């Protein structure tokens, strides 16, 4: 979750530096810079930001909510693809790393045998 209001509160209301805001909120300094520049480009001051909700602020700064920009996965299609025969079956108790090692060894043996044939 973004901390838009917290970033802008500390920057615009408390007059802290970008580094101080980033350290206080545990986010990157670049994120603080980006949020502050977006607020300045939108012409927002602390009075306007304080009266807005988090979603309204996000809408104003980014143009649309991030949650609406991502397509939901088609779980039925994923389930159908995973049930296809060509998918390798990994039995319970077999680690994926062991399975990959076995396949790599088989592929290596096949290429080695083919390359040494006269």
N, C-alpha and C positions, 0 to 999 in steps of 0.2 A: 504494500500500500504506500502510496506517495504521501509525503509529509509537507504538502504545499503550504497549508496555512501556517504550520509551525516554522517553516523556512522563512516565509514572508513576514511573520510576526517578529522573529528574531532579527531579521535584516532591516525591515522598515520601521518597526516600533522601538526595538531595543538598540538599534544602530551598531550591531556587531559586525565583525568582518566575516568574509566568506569562510575563512578557516575556522573561526570560532563557532559559526553556525554548523558547519560540517562536523566538527568534533562533538558539539553538544547533541546533535541528532543522530550521529553515527552513520552519516551518508558521505558520499564523495563530494569533494569541493567543486568538481565540475557540475554536479547536479544542482548545487546551490547557485552557481553562476547561471546555469541554464534557466532555472525557475525565476531568478531575479530579472534576467534579461527579457524573458517572456512577459513578466508582469509589467516591466517598463514599456515594452512595445505595445501592450494592451492599454496602457495609460492608467494602471491601477495604483492606488495608494493604500495605506493601511486601513483607512476608514472604509473604503469600498470593499477591501478583502475581508475585513472583520464581519461585515454584514452578509457576506455570501456563504453558502454551504460549500462543503468540499467538492461535491459533484458540480455545482454551478461554477466554481472556480476552475475546475478541471476543464469544463466545457468552454469556458471563456479563454483559457490559455492554450489549450490544445485543439480546439475546434470540435472535438467529439469525445465521448467517453471511450477509454481504452477497451473496456469490456465489450463494447459493441463492434469493435473493429476486427476481432478474431472470430473465425468460423468455428463452430462446434464440431468436434470430430464425429464421424458417422460410425458409432460403435457396432452397429449391425454389420456393416461392411468389413470392419476390422476383424470381427469375430469370424465372419465368413472366410476371409483371406487366411486367417490363422488355422482354420480347419482343413485347408487344402492339403492334398497328399504330398506335395513337393516340400512342404515345410518340415524341417528336421524335428524329430520328437526327442525331447530331453527328458529322461525319466527322473522321477523324484530321487534325490540323493546324488545325482550326477551334477557336478558343477559345470557352469557354462565354460569356464576356462579350460577344464579337462576336455570338454567336447570340442572346443576350438583347437586345442593341441592335437587331438586325435585326427581331426580333419586336415590340419596343416601337415602332419606327418604323412597321412595318406596321399595328399597332393604332392608332397615332396618325393615320396617313393615312386609315384607314377611318373613324374617328370624325370627323375633320375634314371629309372629303368628305360624310359623311352629314349633318353639322350645317349645311353651307352650301347644301344643295340647297333650292330654293324650294318 
